[in-house]
Amino acid sequence: MHMGLFGNLFNKPSKESGAKALMNLIVDNSSIVLDESLNSHNYKGFTFELLLCTSIHVISTYDEYYTNTTSVFQTKYLNELLKYADENSLIPKIEGNIVDFMNKRIKFYHKELDNMYSHAIIPVKTAYNFYEVPLLTIPKESENIIQYFEVYARLNEMFDLINKNISLTQK
């Protein structure tokens, strides 16, 4: 079976859960970060990129409040992301194995966010994934300077929304 973050990803499907409720909150408010007018035919792909990027914050924020159940929540949340990709026909658009893609992408976003917050390095590849072309195996660098700065402010707004609504996970 799969290792890393996805060790228990294929467990029994869960009922409507707190993990799904929080994921739906992010999807429903994705316009905070994403621009719906850009590449509307790829909006679900851009949204999946956002879900993968915010998953690090979701899980770490959950861990701050509910440490004893973090591993169970993490499995449920990542399973919901996989379902989102499947239900929105994104899996065929991804080159290779979806679980490998998700694992690599989450690690990529962790590095991008760490560089953004710790070293003030602009996340040009995150901007590319959010505003230009989603789901590429190897993200390219955006050349749109405005997007560089927008992604920082918009992600902070999304993270604030997650922080304020982490209690949804207790459904």
Backbone as CSV, one residue per row, in Angstrom:
resi,resn,N_x,N_y,N_z,CA_x,CA_y,CA_z,C_x,C_y,C_z
1,MET,0.838,-1.197,0.000,0.000,0.000,0.000,0.870,1.242,0.000
2,HIS,0.272,2.412,-0.060,0.997,3.667,-0.190,1.577,4.096,1.150
3,MET,2.706,4.769,1.091,3.415,5.209,2.288,3.199,6.706,2.520
4,GLY,3.844,7.219,3.536,3.839,8.651,3.810,2.488,9.133,4.289
5,LEU,2.113,10.301,3.820,0.867,10.938,4.238,-0.359,10.103,3.901
6,PHE,-0.221,9.166,2.978,-1.369,8.462,2.453,-1.442,7.009,2.903
7,GLY,-0.801,6.666,4.006,-0.760,5.288,4.467,-2.122,4.652,4.634
8,ASN,-3.099,5.390,5.117,-4.435,4.842,5.356,-5.486,5.496,4.473
9,LEU,-5.074,6.023,3.345,-5.963,6.804,2.502,-7.135,6.010,1.959
10,PHE,-6.969,4.733,1.754,-8.020,3.966,1.115,-8.870,3.185,2.113
11,ASN,-8.951,3.664,3.336,-9.837,3.052,4.321,-11.283,3.249,3.905
12,LYS,-12.193,2.703,4.689,-13.618,2.803,4.390,-14.035,4.262,4.182
13,PRO,-14.944,4.488,3.247,-15.414,5.852,3.045,-16.145,6.363,4.286
14,SER,-15.951,7.635,4.574,-16.594,8.196,5.754,-17.900,8.884,5.370
15,LYS,-18.786,9.036,6.366,-20.011,9.808,6.169,-19.614,11.271,6.095
16,GLU,-20.592,12.160,5.911,-20.305,13.591,5.938,-19.573,13.871,7.231
17,SER,-18.375,14.352,7.112,-17.524,14.504,8.287,-17.085,15.945,8.442
18,GLY,-16.427,16.180,9.555,-15.832,17.494,9.772,-14.759,17.792,8.745
19,ALA,-14.035,16.765,8.314,-13.011,16.946,7.287,-13.652,17.449,5.994
20,LYS,-14.765,16.847,5.620,-15.462,17.266,4.399,-16.038,18.675,4.566
21,ALA,-16.559,18.972,5.739,-17.128,20.301,5.985,-16.067,21.389,5.831
22,LEU,-14.874,21.139,6.366,-13.814,22.135,6.243,-13.325,22.239,4.801
23,MET,-13.213,21.110,4.124,-12.821,21.140,2.716,-13.858,21.920,1.897
24,ASN,-15.137,21.690,2.156,-16.188,22.411,1.438,-16.131,23.910,1.715
25,LEU,-15.771,24.291,2.937,-15.610,25.709,3.264,-14.535,26.332,2.372
26,ILE,-13.435,25.632,2.202,-12.346,26.139,1.362,-12.798,26.211,-0.095
27,VAL,-13.459,25.167,-0.570,-13.958,25.162,-1.954,-14.957,26.302,-2.162
28,ASP,-15.900,26.440,-1.241,-16.935,27.470,-1.372,-16.368,28.890,-1.313
29,ASN,-15.219,29.042,-0.673,-14.593,30.355,-0.545,-13.302,30.455,-1.358
30,SER,-13.148,29.589,-2.321,-11.913,29.558,-3.111,-11.653,30.873,-3.837
31,SER,-12.698,31.646,-4.090,-12.514,32.920,-4.781,-11.700,33.913,-3.948
32,ILE,-11.509,33.649,-2.657,-10.620,34.484,-1.844,-9.218,34.450,-2.449
33,VAL,-8.799,33.281,-2.900,-7.445,33.110,-3.437,-7.449,33.085,-4.957
34,LEU,-8.401,32.401,-5.536,-8.414,32.179,-6.975,-9.225,33.243,-7.692
35,ASP,-8.922,33.451,-8.940,-9.653,34.392,-9.775,-10.534,33.586,-10.712
36,GLU,-11.836,33.579,-10.442,-12.764,32.755,-11.215,-12.816,33.133,-12.694
37,SER,-12.439,34.338,-13.032,-12.514,34.758,-14.428,-11.355,34.206,-15.270
38,LEU,-10.284,33.779,-14.618,-9.138,33.230,-15.350,-9.355,31.752,-15.619
39,ASN,-9.207,31.365,-16.848,-9.263,29.945,-17.213,-10.398,29.199,-16.520
40,SER,-11.610,29.660,-16.689,-12.745,29.058,-15.984,-12.885,27.560,-16.263
41,HIS,-12.425,27.106,-17.418,-12.509,25.673,-17.714,-11.546,24.856,-16.837
42,ASN,-10.581,25.511,-16.220,-9.638,24.839,-15.324,-9.906,25.137,-13.853
43,TYR,-11.054,25.748,-13.542,-11.279,26.223,-12.170,-11.223,25.094,-11.148
44,LYS,-11.747,23.933,-11.466,-11.692,22.805,-10.518,-10.244,22.373,-10.290
45,GLY,-9.423,22.441,-11.329,-7.993,22.125,-11.177,-7.292,23.145,-10.296
46,PHE,-7.601,24.439,-10.504,-7.029,25.476,-9.646,-7.488,25.270,-8.196
47,THR,-8.752,24.902,-8.022,-9.295,24.672,-6.685,-8.597,23.489,-6.015
48,PHE,-8.332,22.431,-6.763,-7.614,21.284,-6.208,-6.205,21.693,-5.778
49,GLU,-5.545,22.531,-6.568,-4.229,23.044,-6.171,-4.342,23.807,-4.846
50,LEU,-5.378,24.625,-4.724,-5.593,25.374,-3.482,-5.822,24.423,-2.307
51,LEU,-6.616,23.392,-2.515,-6.873,22.414,-1.452,-5.583,21.725,-1.013
52,LEU,-4.748,21.370,-1.965,-3.480,20.733,-1.619,-2.579,21.708,-0.856
53,CYS,-2.536,22.941,-1.308,-1.706,23.952,-0.652,-2.180,24.224,0.780
54,THR,-3.469,24.365,0.954,-3.993,24.691,2.287,-4.035,23.489,3.226
55,SER,-3.877,22.281,2.686,-3.963,21.085,3.537,-2.924,21.100,4.655
56,ILE,-1.766,21.646,4.398,-0.723,21.737,5.425,-1.227,22.595,6.580
57,HIS,-1.809,23.732,6.250,-2.329,24.636,7.286,-3.519,24.011,8.009
58,VAL,-4.388,23.367,7.264,-5.555,22.714,7.867,-5.108,21.693,8.904
59,ILE,-4.198,20.824,8.527,-3.774,19.745,9.425,-2.982,20.289,10.609
60,SER,-2.112,21.254,10.390,-1.347,21.799,11.519,-2.240,22.596,12.468
61,THR,-3.229,23.315,11.928,-4.165,24.045,12.792,-5.027,23.069,13.585
62,TYR,-5.486,22.035,12.922,-6.247,20.990,13.615,-5.416,20.430,14.770
63,ASP,-4.154,20.158,14.504,-3.261,19.574,15.507,-3.098,20.481,16.724
64,GLU,-3.140,21.792,16.528,-3.029,22.735,17.648,-4.195,22.579,18.627
65,TYR,-5.376,22.247,18.113,-6.574,22.170,18.944,-6.947,20.751,19.363
66,TYR,-6.672,19.791,18.521,-7.165,18.431,18.746,-6.042,17.402,18.557
67,THR,-4.949,17.596,19.242,-3.735,16.802,19.062,-3.970,15.297,19.087
68,ASN,-4.822,14.827,19.963,-5.002,13.382,20.138,-5.626,12.680,18.937
69,THR,-6.272,13.420,18.067,-6.955,12.785,16.927,-6.427,13.267,15.572
70,THR,-5.267,13.883,15.558,-4.732,14.446,14.313,-4.533,13.400,13.232
71,SER,-3.986,12.249,13.554,-3.706,11.264,12.506,-4.999,10.750,11.867
72,VAL,-6.048,10.585,12.663,-7.336,10.151,12.117,-7.902,11.248,11.217
73,PHE,-7.853,12.478,11.691,-8.348,13.595,10.890,-7.554,13.730,9.593
74,GLN,-6.245,13.620,9.679,-5.397,13.747,8.486,-5.802,12.734,7.422
75,THR,-6.020,11.505,7.827,-6.443,10.468,6.886,-7.779,10.831,6.254
76,LYS,-8.733,11.263,7.071,-10.050,11.643,6.550,-9.949,12.826,5.592
77,TYR,-9.153,13.814,5.971,-9.050,15.017,5.149,-8.406,14.705,3.802
78,LEU,-7.314,13.970,3.822,-6.645,13.624,2.566,-7.527,12.736,1.699
79,ASN,-8.320,11.889,2.327,-9.272,11.066,1.583,-10.325,11.951,0.904
80,GLU,-10.763,12.992,1.589,-11.725,13.930,0.990,-11.110,14.651,-0.210
81,LEU,-9.830,14.984,-0.132,-9.170,15.627,-1.271,-9.118,14.681,-2.471
82,LEU,-8.828,13.423,-2.195,-8.800,12.425,-3.265,-10.185,12.275,-3.892
83,LYS,-11.221,12.250,-3.069,-12.595,12.173,-3.591,-12.921,13.395,-4.446
84,TYR,-12.476,14.573,-4.000,-12.712,15.793,-4.771,-12.107,15.657,-6.171
85,ALA,-10.879,15.184,-6.224,-10.208,15.004,-7.521,-10.972,14.015,-8.391
86,ASP,-11.441,12.942,-7.787,-12.173,11.927,-8.536,-13.527,12.463,-9.015
87,GLU,-14.285,13.065,-8.122,-15.623,13.554,-8.449,-15.606,14.681,-9.483
88,ASN,-14.492,15.387,-9.575,-14.392,16.494,-10.530,-13.556,16.134,-11.755
89,SER,-13.381,14.833,-11.968,-12.692,14.309,-13.158,-11.298,14.897,-13.352
90,LEU,-10.585,15.086,-12.244,-9.237,15.649,-12.323,-8.163,14.575,-12.450
91,ILE,-8.452,13.362,-12.004,-7.437,12.309,-12.001,-6.880,12.037,-13.404
92,PRO,-7.719,11.980,-14.448,-7.159,11.764,-15.795,-6.273,12.918,-16.287
93,LYS,-6.416,14.090,-15.695,-5.628,15.254,-16.101,-4.240,15.264,-15.457
94,ILE,-4.041,14.383,-14.495,-2.785,14.339,-13.755,-1.913,13.227,-14.320
95,GLU,-0.680,13.590,-14.629,0.257,12.605,-15.162,0.742,11.711,-14.022
96,GLY,0.585,10.412,-14.170,1.052,9.480,-13.149,-0.002,9.181,-12.106
97,ASN,0.434,8.652,-10.995,-0.414,8.212,-9.894,-0.908,9.405,-9.075
98,ILE,-2.205,9.475,-8.836,-2.797,10.607,-8.110,-2.246,10.740,-6.693
99,VAL,-2.048,9.627,-6.005,-1.549,9.685,-4.625,-0.111,10.211,-4.615
100,ASP,0.702,9.760,-5.550,2.071,10.285,-5.647,2.052,11.774,-5.957
101,PHE,1.167,12.178,-6.878,1.044,13.590,-7.228,0.687,14.414,-5.994
102,MET,-0.320,13.948,-5.249,-0.753,14.684,-4.059,0.370,14.785,-3.038
103,ASN,1.049,13.699,-2.796,2.127,13.688,-1.815,3.240,14.653,-2.213
104,LYS,3.646,14.599,-3.469,4.703,15.491,-3.947,4.256,16.945,-3.927
105,ARG,3.003,17.169,-4.300,2.505,18.545,-4.359,2.402,19.144,-2.949
106,ILE,1.956,18.368,-1.992,1.871,18.878,-0.621,3.264,19.231,-0.108
107,LYS,4.243,18.392,-0.385,5.632,18.695,0.009,6.123,19.955,-0.707
108,PHE,5.782,20.076,-1.980,6.153,21.266,-2.752,5.565,22.521,-2.109
109,TYR,4.266,22.485,-1.787,3.631,23.657,-1.179,4.206,23.949,0.206
110,HIS,4.552,22.927,0.938,5.174,23.143,2.248,6.462,23.954,2.077
111,LYS,7.263,23.572,1.102,8.512,24.285,0.842,8.237,25.708,0.362
112,GLU,7.290,25.868,-0.555,6.954,27.204,-1.062,6.464,28.120,0.059
113,LEU,5.583,27.602,0.918,5.055,28.424,2.010,6.135,28.739,3.033
114,ASP,6.990,27.774,3.324,8.094,28.021,4.245,8.999,29.123,3.701
115,ASN,9.324,29.049,2.427,10.153,30.093,1.816,9.445,31.444,1.829
116,MET,8.137,31.440,1.612,7.376,32.678,1.587,7.369,33.333,2.971
117,TYR,7.105,32.551,4.010,6.981,33.116,5.351,8.315,33.281,6.072
118,SER,9.237,32.376,5.863,10.506,32.421,6.596,11.586,33.237,5.909
119,HIS,11.550,33.270,4.583,12.641,33.906,3.854,12.177,34.998,2.896
120,ALA,10.899,35.339,2.942,10.312,36.373,2.083,10.590,36.113,0.599
121,ILE,10.594,34.832,0.218,10.767,34.457,-1.182,9.380,34.351,-1.810
122,ILE,9.189,35.038,-2.901,7.886,35.081,-3.555,7.582,33.720,-4.188
123,PRO,6.381,33.185,-3.938,6.020,31.848,-4.445,5.576,31.867,-5.909
124,VAL,6.526,32.042,-6.807,6.189,32.196,-8.221,5.577,30.936,-8.829
125,LYS,5.965,29.769,-8.330,5.390,28.527,-8.856,3.985,28.299,-8.304
126,THR,3.755,28.697,-7.070,2.403,28.609,-6.507,1.468,29.519,-7.298
127,ALA,1.918,30.726,-7.588,1.111,31.647,-8.382,0.788,31.029,-9.742
128,TYR,1.747,30.375,-10.358,1.521,29.721,-11.647,0.442,28.637,-11.517
129,ASN,0.541,27.816,-10.468,-0.437,26.744,-10.252,-1.833,27.293,-9.970
130,PHE,-1.927,28.425,-9.311,-3.217,28.999,-8.930,-3.867,29.815,-10.046
131,TYR,-3.068,30.447,-10.905,-3.622,31.414,-11.848,-3.363,31.116,-13.321
132,GLU,-2.441,30.185,-13.611,-2.120,29.963,-15.017,-2.440,28.542,-15.470
133,VAL,-1.725,27.549,-14.984,-1.966,26.162,-15.398,-1.870,25.247,-14.174
134,PRO,-2.985,24.635,-13.774,-2.947,23.727,-12.633,-2.533,22.315,-13.042
135,LEU,-2.148,21.538,-12.062,-1.966,20.087,-12.169,-0.780,19.634,-13.018
136,LEU,0.150,20.523,-13.321,1.353,20.091,-14.017,2.240,19.321,-13.042
137,THR,2.894,18.282,-13.518,3.778,17.502,-12.665,4.894,18.377,-12.106
138,ILE,5.468,19.213,-12.966,6.522,20.137,-12.543,6.021,21.557,-12.797
139,PRO,5.664,22.272,-11.726,5.140,23.634,-11.902,6.185,24.564,-12.523
140,LYS,5.695,25.490,-13.313,6.559,26.500,-13.914,6.493,27.760,-13.061
141,GLU,7.301,28.737,-13.408,7.304,30.004,-12.682,6.421,31.009,-13.402
142,SER,5.557,31.650,-12.647,4.712,32.697,-13.207,5.572,33.910,-13.518
143,GLU,5.217,34.587,-14.582,5.919,35.819,-14.933,5.051,37.047,-14.662
144,ASN,3.889,36.840,-14.062,2.973,37.931,-13.773,3.266,38.463,-12.367
145,ILE,3.914,39.597,-12.294,4.371,40.164,-11.023,3.211,40.433,-10.065
146,ILE,2.080,40.871,-10.574,0.932,41.167,-9.716,0.491,39.907,-8.976
147,GLN,0.505,38.771,-9.664,0.091,37.519,-9.041,1.018,37.121,-7.903
148,TYR,2.295,37.449,-8.009,3.247,37.118,-6.947,2.764,37.666,-5.604
149,PHE,2.397,38.928,-5.640,2.047,39.602,-4.397,0.631,39.267,-3.946
150,GLU,-0.251,39.044,-4.902,-1.622,38.689,-4.557,-1.695,37.351,-3.836
151,VAL,-0.898,36.385,-4.268,-0.996,35.050,-3.693,-0.670,35.084,-2.195
152,TYR,0.272,35.901,-1.785,0.640,36.009,-0.376,-0.538,36.531,0.452
153,ALA,-1.096,37.657,0.046,-2.201,38.267,0.784,-3.443,37.378,0.773
154,ARG,-3.725,36.798,-0.370,-4.920,35.961,-0.499,-4.799,34.676,0.324
155,LEU,-3.625,34.074,0.340,-3.445,32.869,1.170,-3.596,33.202,2.648
156,ASN,-3.080,34.347,3.068,-3.249,34.743,4.469,-4.720,34.898,4.834
157,GLU,-5.501,35.454,3.925,-6.934,35.596,4.163,-7.607,34.218,4.269
158,MET,-7.206,33.287,3.407,-7.754,31.928,3.457,-7.351,31.241,4.760
159,PHE,-6.097,31.413,5.172,-5.637,30.792,6.417,-6.408,31.353,7.618
160,ASP,-6.728,32.640,7.594,-7.547,33.227,8.665,-8.931,32.587,8.691
161,LEU,-9.509,32.365,7.519,-10.823,31.716,7.436,-10.755,30.296,8.007
162,ILE,-9.713,29.570,7.680,-9.532,28.215,8.220,-9.399,28.270,9.739
163,ASN,-8.582,29.185,10.234,-8.392,29.313,11.691,-9.715,29.567,12.412
164,LYS,-10.537,30.437,11.848,-11.810,30.797,12.469,-12.834,29.672,12.411
165,ASN,-12.624,28.726,11.491,-13.628,27.673,11.293,-13.114,26.254,11.554
166,ILE,-12.004,26.137,12.241,-11.439,24.812,12.488,-12.417,23.946,13.302
167,SER,-13.303,24.576,14.030,-14.295,23.811,14.817,-15.251,23.019,13.931
168,LEU,-15.345,23.350,12.639,-16.168,22.556,11.724,-15.716,21.091,11.702
169,THR,-14.457,20.874,12.012,-13.916,19.514,11.973,-14.501,18.633,13.059
170,GLN,-15.218,19.205,13.977,-15.781,18.438,15.084,-17.206,17.989,14.840
171,LYS,-17.635,18.036,13.585,-18.980,17.549,13.208,-19.106,16.073,13.462
